[in-house]
């Protein structure tokens, strides 16, 4: 399966406007780096990887402040950490 396209990401997140294309592309890049730093291999054929990138982008779209200095994903942290652990185990 190919990389997650901006169009697919926007469809999943129910984004109709093109005004969010640049932020969403940046959030996707940040998600990929975040997962790489967490020890996960970039693999869009893995549905866990794909959904993690989407969740990360959706969380940042709803609350861009999550990219603050702490790097804390707030309440999403538990879910993200569990999914990242599962992704690492599957690779």
Protein Blocks (a to p, Z undefined) as FASTA:
>chain_A
ZZddfklmmmmnopabfklmmmmmmmmmmmmmmmmmnopacdfkbmklmmmmmmmmmmmm
mmmmlmmmnopghjmlmmmmmmmmmmmmmZZ
